[in-house]
Amino acid sequence: MYVPTYFAADDEQVSNLLHRHGAADLITPTAQGLVATLLPLLFEPAAGGHGALLGHVARNNPHWQQPATGESLVIVRGPDHYVTPSWYASKAEHGRVVPTWNYLTAHVYGELVWHDDPAWLDSLVRRLTDKHEAGREKPWKFDDAPAAFVAGQLRAVVGVEMRITRIEAKSKFGQNKPEADRQGVAAGLRAEGDVDGARMVGH
């Protein structure tokens, strides 16, 4: 990933992104070419030297049956938004401005390990469910479903663990722009209801 120094994400941004992201793209090089699957992943920072990402795919998905020929890649995305030049204070000063896109993303590389173990899958799915149900007024619990039904669902998936070898992350929110331009973008995003985007640009 191309990451100019002023757009390099710090450790806190990367940790927050990996803990809080939704679904991400798992991309694996195989003898048949690239294979990709969108799936929710759970970050396990204590695994190995750099942590791991845990998830599952449908058993019928050929992704897990094709051996990787190199590192796999997970693309994790954070907040992103279009930036109109109309928000820049410098537009009125000299007009030398163009549209851009602000975003936070991480390219996470690692080695895949597939898990066809009901106990491993049971633990993972419970943790994923708890993560995404947290904060709801009436969180759905894994045990709300009949045990026999759950067992059948677990047989229909295969677990995946990507043991992280390296991470490249980029936080592009106008750090190379004058403060007046950044504040203009933050105000524009707030006016459009993008509070998270405004916070990323404004801090």
C-alpha positions in Angstrom: 0.0 0.0 0.0 1.2 3.5 -0.8 1.5 5.3 2.5 3.1 8.8 2.6 4.6 9.5 6.1 1.9 12.0 7.0 -0.8 9.5 6.3 0.7 6.6 8.3 -1.9 5.3 10.8 -0.7 5.0 14.4 -0.9 1.9 16.6 -4.0 3.1 18.4 -5.9 3.7 15.1 -4.9 0.3 13.8 -6.0 -1.4 17.0 -9.3 0.4 17.1 -9.9 -0.5 13.5 -9.2 -4.2 13.9 -11.3 -4.4 17.1 -14.3 -2.5 15.7 -14.6 -3.1 12.0 -17.5 -5.0 10.5 -16.9 -7.3 7.5 -13.6 -7.4 5.6 -12.3 -8.9 2.4 -10.2 -12.0 2.7 -8.0 -12.5 -0.5 -5.9 -15.5 -1.0 -3.5 -16.3 -3.9 -4.0 -19.9 -5.2 -2.8 -21.9 -8.1 -6.1 -21.1 -9.8 -5.7 -17.3 -9.2 -6.9 -14.9 -6.5 -9.9 -16.1 -4.4 -11.8 -13.5 -2.3 -14.5 -13.8 0.4 -16.3 -11.0 2.4 -16.7 -12.1 6.0 -16.9 -10.7 9.5 -13.7 -11.3 11.4 -12.7 -11.2 15.1 -9.3 -9.7 16.1 -7.4 -11.8 18.6 -4.4 -9.7 19.6 -2.8 -12.3 21.9 -2.4 -14.9 19.2 1.2 -15.3 17.9 3.5 -12.4 17.6 1.2 -10.0 15.7 -2.3 -11.3 16.6 -4.8 -13.1 14.4 -8.1 -12.6 12.6 -10.7 -15.3 13.1 -13.8 -16.0 11.1 -15.7 -18.7 9.1 -16.8 -19.4 5.6 -19.6 -21.7 4.2 -18.4 -25.2 3.8 -19.6 -25.1 0.2 -17.3 -22.1 -0.4 -14.3 -23.4 -2.4 -12.0 -20.8 -0.8 -11.0 -23.0 2.1 -10.3 -26.0 -0.2 -7.7 -24.1 -2.4 -4.2 -24.0 -0.8 -2.6 -20.6 -0.5 0.5 -20.1 -2.6 1.7 -17.2 -0.5 0.5 -14.7 2.2 -3.2 -14.0 2.3 -4.5 -10.4 2.6 -7.4 -9.0 4.6 -8.5 -5.5 3.6 -10.2 -3.8 6.6 -12.0 -0.5 6.0 -12.8 2.2 8.5 -14.6 5.5 7.9 -14.4 7.0 4.4 -16.0 10.0 2.6 -15.9 12.2 -0.4 -14.4 15.6 0.0 -15.7 18.4 -2.2 -13.3 21.3 -2.9 -16.1 23.7 -2.0 -15.4 23.0 1.7 -11.8 24.3 1.5 -11.1 27.8 2.7 -8.3 27.9 0.2 -10.8 27.6 -2.7 -11.7 31.2 -2.1 -8.1 32.2 -1.8 -6.5 30.7 -4.9 -8.8 28.1 -6.4 -6.0 25.5 -6.7 -8.0 22.6 -5.1 -9.5 19.4 -6.4 -11.8 16.7 -5.0 -10.4 13.8 -2.9 -11.4 10.9 -0.8 -10.6 10.5 2.9 -10.4 7.1 4.5 -8.9 4.8 7.1 -7.9 1.3 5.9 -5.5 -1.5 6.9 -4.0 -4.2 4.7 -3.4 -7.2 7.0 -1.2 -10.0 5.7 -0.8 -13.4 7.1 -0.8 -17.2 6.9 -4.2 -19.1 6.8 -5.1 -22.0 9.1 -8.5 -23.6 8.5 -10.4 -25.1 11.4 -12.9 -27.9 10.9 -13.5 -28.4 14.6 -17.0 -27.9 16.1 -15.7 -26.7 19.5 -13.4 -24.1 17.8 -16.3 -22.9 15.7 -18.8 -22.9 18.6 -16.4 -20.6 20.6 -15.8 -18.3 17.6 -19.4 -17.9 16.6 -20.4 -17.1 20.2 -17.7 -14.4 20.4 -18.6 -12.9 17.0 -22.3 -12.8 18.0 -21.5 -11.2 21.4 -19.4 -8.6 19.6 -22.1 -7.5 17.2 -25.0 -7.9 19.6 -23.3 -5.7 22.3 -25.1 -2.5 23.0 -28.5 -3.7 21.6 -31.5 -3.3 23.9 -32.2 -7.0 23.8 -29.0 -8.8 22.6 -29.6 -12.1 20.8 -27.7 -14.9 22.4 -26.3 -18.0 20.7 -28.3 -20.2 23.0 -31.6 -18.6 22.0 -31.6 -21.0 19.1 -32.4 -24.7 19.5 -29.2 -26.7 20.2 -29.9 -29.2 17.3 -30.4 -26.3 14.9 -27.1 -24.6 16.0 -25.2 -27.9 15.6 -26.4 -28.2 12.1 -25.4 -24.6 11.3 -21.9 -25.2 12.7 -21.5 -28.3 10.5 -22.2 -26.0 7.5 -19.2 -23.8 8.1 -15.4 -24.0 8.3 -13.3 -21.8 10.5 -10.5 -19.6 9.3 -7.6 -18.1 11.3 -5.2 -15.7 9.6 -2.1 -15.5 11.7 -0.9 -11.9 11.1 2.7 -11.4 9.7 2.5 -7.7 8.9 0.1 -4.8 8.7 0.2 -1.7 6.4 -2.3 1.0 7.4 -3.3 4.4 6.1 -5.2 7.2 7.7 -5.9 9.8 5.1 -7.9 12.7 6.6 -6.4 15.8 5.2 -3.2 15.9 7.4 -1.4 17.5 4.4 -4.0 20.3 4.2 -4.0 23.7 6.0 -5.9 23.8 9.3 -8.6 26.1 7.8 -9.2 23.6 5.0 -9.5 20.7 7.5 -11.9 22.6 9.6 -14.0 23.4 6.5 -14.1 19.7 5.7 -15.1 18.8 9.2 -17.9 21.4 9.1 -19.1 20.2 5.8 -19.3 16.6 7.0 -21.1 17.6 10.1 -23.7 19.4 8.0 -24.2 16.2 6.0 -24.6 14.2 9.2 -21.2 12.4 9.0 -20.2 12.9 12.6 -17.6 10.2 12.6 -16.0 11.6 9.5 -16.0 15.1 10.9 -14.3 13.8 14.1 -11.6 12.0 12.1 -10.8 15.2 10.1 -11.1 17.6 13.0 -8.8 16.0 15.6 
